[in-house]
Amino acid sequence: MSEPDCGLMELYLHIGEDNVGPLSEDEVKAKYASGEGGPDTLGWMDTMDTWYPLSNEQFAFLAVCRSVG
């Protein structure tokens, strides 16, 4: 039995009026870094029950949104 490869996680983003994906973790980070995505951009993975903003703890593993404090 093989273990799941977390690097193959497929994510989707809602950018503008479109759902974009599947995207790799690196592709999501690149879209965030380029300004195409932001903390309020909605994201989804098949393990989620609904879309969440990238600033939600559900996406903490991406490390794209950092709290200032």
N, CA, C and O of each residue as an XYZ file, in Angstrom:
276
protein
N       0.854     -1.175      0.000
C       0.000      0.000      0.000
C       0.899      1.236      0.000
O       1.808      1.334      0.824
N       0.657      2.187     -0.917
C       1.475      3.392     -0.973
C       0.791      4.532     -0.229
O      -0.433      4.577     -0.107
N       1.616      5.447      0.261
C       1.086      6.601      0.967
C       0.719      7.678     -0.037
O       1.347      7.768     -1.093
N      -0.293      8.507      0.265
C      -0.663      9.568     -0.659
C       0.463     10.583     -0.798
O       1.167     10.863      0.172
N       0.637     11.133     -1.987
C       1.653     12.140     -2.242
C       1.006     13.511     -2.109
O       0.232     13.925     -2.973
N       1.324     14.214     -1.024
C       0.716     15.516     -0.771
C       1.100     16.529     -1.840
O       0.400     17.526     -2.016
N       2.188     16.297     -2.554
C       2.604     17.210     -3.605
C       1.678     17.168     -4.805
O       1.743     18.053     -5.658
N       0.811     16.158     -4.896
C      -0.101     16.045     -6.021
C      -1.496     16.568     -5.686
O      -2.459     16.288     -6.400
N      -1.599     17.323     -4.605
C      -2.873     17.889     -4.194
C      -3.382     18.833     -5.288
O      -2.623     19.660     -5.794
N      -4.629     18.718     -5.646
C      -5.216     19.582     -6.651
C      -6.076     20.638     -5.975
O      -6.986     20.326     -5.207
N      -5.772     21.890     -6.276
C      -6.513     23.005     -5.716
C      -7.176     23.777     -6.839
O      -6.715     23.772     -7.980
N      -8.261     24.435     -6.494
C      -8.985     25.282     -7.438
C      -9.125     26.661     -6.817
O      -9.323     26.787     -5.609
N      -9.023     27.687     -7.640
C      -9.213     29.053     -7.181
C     -10.357     29.682     -7.960
O     -10.578     29.364     -9.128
N     -11.078     30.574     -7.303
C     -12.115     31.353     -7.974
C     -11.516     32.735     -8.217
O     -11.402     33.548     -7.300
N     -11.134     32.985     -9.473
C     -10.480     34.242     -9.841
C     -11.378     34.966    -10.839
O     -11.718     34.431    -11.894
N     -11.755     36.189    -10.484
C     -12.695     36.916    -11.324
C     -14.032     36.204    -11.303
O     -14.652     36.065    -10.249
N     -14.474     35.757    -12.455
C     -15.743     35.028    -12.542
C     -15.525     33.564    -12.863
O     -16.478     32.832    -13.133
N     -14.259     33.130    -12.834
C     -13.931     31.769    -13.273
C     -13.348     30.918    -12.153
O     -12.650     31.413    -11.268
N     -13.651     29.626    -12.216
C     -12.975     28.648    -11.371
C     -11.771     28.168    -12.162
O     -11.909     27.697    -13.292
N     -10.596     28.286    -11.572
C      -9.348     27.967    -12.248
C      -8.724     26.749    -11.580
O      -8.578     26.722    -10.358
N      -8.357     25.751    -12.360
C      -7.715     24.581    -11.803
C      -8.038     23.347    -12.618
O      -8.793     23.417    -13.588
N      -7.482     22.242    -12.236
C      -6.717     22.040    -10.996
C      -5.337     22.690    -11.068
O      -4.706     22.765    -12.122
N      -4.899     23.158     -9.896
C      -3.604     23.802     -9.747
C      -2.792     23.070     -8.688
O      -3.342     22.540     -7.722
N      -1.490     23.047     -8.879
C      -0.609     22.495     -7.850
C      -0.419     23.546     -6.756
O      -0.773     24.712     -6.931
N       0.129     23.127     -5.658
C       0.429     24.049     -4.562
C       1.350     25.167     -5.059
O       1.139     26.333     -4.725
N       2.367     24.823     -5.852
C       3.300     25.825     -6.377
C       2.600     26.801     -7.320
O       2.919     27.989     -7.323
N       1.656     26.317     -8.114
C       0.921     27.206     -9.021
C       0.050     28.189     -8.238
O      -0.068     29.352     -8.625
N      -0.553     27.740     -7.155
C      -1.357     28.632     -6.311
C      -0.449     29.689     -5.691
O      -0.794     30.870     -5.669
N       0.703     29.272     -5.191
C       1.647     30.230     -4.602
C       2.105     31.254     -5.634
O       2.254     32.433     -5.311
N       2.327     30.820     -6.863
C       2.762     31.731     -7.924
C       1.656     32.743     -8.252
O       1.940     33.922     -8.461
N       0.408     32.289     -8.299
C      -0.705     33.201     -8.574
C      -0.851     34.212     -7.443
O      -1.160     35.378     -7.687
N      -0.635     33.777     -6.228
C      -0.709     34.676     -5.074
C       0.424     35.706     -5.150
O       0.199     36.902     -4.965
N       1.636     35.230     -5.424
C       2.805     36.119     -5.483
C       2.682     37.143     -6.610
O       3.161     38.269     -6.481
N       2.043     36.757     -7.713
C       1.911     37.666     -8.860
C       0.775     38.672     -8.676
O       0.642     39.610     -9.462
N      -0.038     38.480     -7.646
C      -1.162     39.369     -7.413
C      -2.446     38.899     -8.079
O      -3.496     39.523     -7.925
N      -2.363     37.801     -8.818
C      -3.566     37.262     -9.464
C      -4.535     36.712     -8.420
O      -5.747     36.697     -8.635
N      -4.001     36.266     -7.305
C      -4.797     35.800     -6.176
C      -4.416     36.607     -4.952
O      -3.359     37.237     -4.923
N      -5.263     36.593     -3.948
C      -4.987     37.327     -2.717
C      -5.662     36.656     -1.539
O      -6.240     35.580     -1.691
N      -5.600     37.268     -0.368
C      -6.165     36.646      0.831
C      -7.665     36.392      0.739
O      -8.182     35.490      1.398
N      -8.373     37.185     -0.079
C      -9.819     37.007     -0.216
C     -10.201     36.091     -1.371
O     -11.382     35.794     -1.554
N      -9.217     35.635     -2.156
C      -9.491     34.712     -3.255
C     -10.005     33.399     -2.688
O      -9.413     32.844     -1.762
N     -11.096     32.903     -3.237
C     -11.660     31.652     -2.754
C     -10.917     30.468     -3.348
O     -10.555     30.463     -4.525
N     -10.701     29.466     -2.505
C     -10.037     28.245     -2.932
C     -10.828     27.028     -2.487
O     -11.637     27.089     -1.561
N     -10.574     25.921     -3.172
C     -11.284     24.687     -2.861
C     -10.402     23.487     -3.191
O      -9.626     23.509     -4.146
N     -10.537     22.439     -2.378
C      -9.913     21.131     -2.617
C     -10.998     20.085     -2.379
O     -12.010     20.374     -1.740
N     -10.798     18.886     -2.884
C     -11.852     17.871     -2.746
C     -12.080     17.425     -1.307
O     -13.049     16.715     -1.038
N     -11.231     17.815     -0.390
C     -11.419     17.482      1.025
C     -12.281     18.520      1.753
O     -12.572     18.368      2.939
N     -12.689     19.580      1.033
C     -13.439     20.682      1.652
C     -14.923     20.589      1.322
O     -15.310     20.080      0.270
N     -15.743     21.088      2.237
C     -17.184     21.075      2.030
C     -17.681     22.302      1.279
O     -18.803     22.310      0.773
N     -16.847     23.344      1.203
C     -17.217     24.579      0.516
C     -15.948     25.346      0.160
O     -14.847     24.924      0.513
N     -16.095     26.453     -0.528
C     -14.965     27.311     -0.892
C     -14.606     28.188      0.303
O     -15.485     28.661      1.024
N     -13.301     28.400      0.506
C     -12.807     29.235      1.594
C     -11.812     30.248      1.043
O     -11.130     29.964      0.058
N     -11.714     31.443      1.667
C     -10.676     32.389      1.246
C      -9.293     31.824      1.580
O      -9.137     31.069      2.539
N      -8.303     32.194      0.785
C      -6.947     31.695      1.023
C      -6.413     32.094      2.395
O      -5.478     31.471      2.898
N      -6.996     33.128      3.009
C      -6.576     33.539      4.349
C      -7.126     32.616      5.438
O      -6.730     32.738      6.597
N      -8.026     31.701      5.091
C      -8.613     30.768      6.062
C      -7.575     29.739      6.499
O      -6.682     29.378      5.733
N      -7.703     29.279      7.724
C      -6.773     28.274      8.267
C      -6.726     26.997      7.434
O      -5.754     26.246      7.513
N      -7.764     26.741      6.635
C      -7.771     25.557      5.763
C      -6.584     25.566      4.799
O      -6.133     24.513      4.347
N      -6.080     26.772      4.486
C      -4.977     26.916      3.538
C      -3.663     27.309      4.220
O      -2.743     27.789      3.559
N      -3.574     27.108      5.527
C      -2.362     27.467      6.262
C      -1.129     26.760      5.703
O      -0.026     27.304      5.753
N      -1.309     25.548      5.170
C      -0.182     24.780      4.631
C       0.477     25.483      3.437
O       1.628     25.192      3.110
N      -0.245     26.406      2.783
C       0.332     27.143      1.659
C       1.303     28.230      2.125
O       2.204     28.627      1.386
N       1.113     28.700      3.344
C       1.952     29.755      3.928
C       1.996     31.002      3.044
O       3.042     31.640      2.924
N       0.867     31.351      2.426
C       0.833     32.556      1.605
C       0.274     33.744      2.374
O       0.593     34.885      2.041
N      -0.533     33.519      3.374
C      -1.121     34.601      4.173
C      -0.536     34.535      5.570
O      -0.705     33.547      6.285
N       0.133     35.569      5.939
C       0.738     35.602      7.265
C       0.082     36.716      8.081
O      -0.136     37.823      7.589
N      -0.225     36.400      9.329
C      -0.800     37.407     10.219
C       0.267     38.391     10.640
O       1.421     38.023     10.861
N      -0.125     39.632     10.746
C       0.784     40.656     11.248
C       0.369     40.928     12.672
O      -0.806     41.173     12.947
N       1.315     40.889     13.569
C       0.897     41.119     14.932
C       1.981     41.083     15.836
O       1.789     41.262     17.039
